[in-house]
Amino acid sequence: MIKRRSLLSLAGIGLLTPAVLAACSSQGAPTAAGSAGASGTGAGPLDVLRVHTPTTLAYAAPMTSFGTYGHLDGVVGEVKKDNWASVDVLKSLLVNGETDLAATPSYAAANLFNKGVPVRLIAMQVWGMLYVIGPSGSSAQGLEALRGQRVGVPMPGNMPDLVFRYLLGQKGWNADSDLTIAPYPDGQGALNALLTGEVDYAVLPEHPASVSLAKAQQQGKALERTVDLQALWAEVTGGEARFPMAGLVMPSALTENSALVGAVLSELEAAVADVNAMSEETVAAISSANDVPAPIVKEVIPRLQLKIVAAADAKSELEDFYTRLSTLNPDIIGGSLPAADFYVADPR
């Protein structure tokens, strides 16, 4: 049986600032009772698998049918899916052991682990989906189009802001003088500012990036993707046009249940493969479940860069990513690279 609440807000991945994470860790580790909750721990089947994700399609799309592919049969009795209502709620869920599978920005997972919260990373899922949206024709100039302009950036101190500032620095820009960064609490705020002309450009994750283009067209405005931050990442690092943006964590006690971890990974892989295949049936189901028009769903899916990679297999990319972000502020990941046991190996 699967239960799911409706989406609560249009929010981007990357909602945990270092300050919030520090406050989170000060509350202490989950109690045994908190970790067990309705699900229990150990090697036996779970009565309930409690799943919590943000509302962006990078997670909402695969979660539309998560639990229906059969890989959890005999391992999980019921899947309950819910969304983040706020940063404080997510913080509480992780610290108090009230979730069994939670999506987090990759750096936030490392921070929590380093602060003593008993969580481990089981897989990476999102490999970069950030864009600078701006006026039609601006893509010809690329990053240079932003010089001297006002750029809306959601969630200061979080993933979009961190990646954008890192790339600016690597390209020799001064984020304080070469442009004006206007902070907004979430993707919706930055999107609205762009549509009303409050800012000239906006850094947006998907699916807000595609929503901004569709809404601008409805208003008779012409916007486009000025800069693909994944491509810029490849240019700066010499690697692929991707970075380990967000993944999934489980309470440490549950990761000792190899049958559960393997089943969850298999179910996630099936869900992501289904989304990436973009059948009409799947697109319609995602559209209906998430109240996002089917044309936008089709537009967004190829840009979500969804791929399930077991955490241990992504360790080298994650450590490179963590090291780069730490040049902005080591506290982002809790002061140091996570120990090896942070990265859960694929038990299958």
Secondary structure, DSSP 8 states (H G I E B T S, - for coil): -EEE--------S----HHHHHHHHTT----HHHHHTTT--SSS-EEEEEEEE-SSHHHHHHHTTTT-SSTTTTTEEEEEEEE-S-HHHHHHHHHTT--SEEEEEHHHHHHHHHTT--EEEEEEEE---EEEEEETTGGGTGGGGGTTSEEEEESTTSHHHHHHHHHHHHTT--TTTSSEEEEESSHHHHHHHHHHTSSSEEEEETTHHHHHHHHHHHTT--EEEEEEHHHHHHHHHSS-S----EEEEEEHHHHT-HHHHHHHHHHHHHHHHHHHHT-HHHHHHHHHHHT--HHHHHHHGGGS-EEEEEGGGGHHHHHHHHHHHHTT-GGGGTSS---GGGB-----
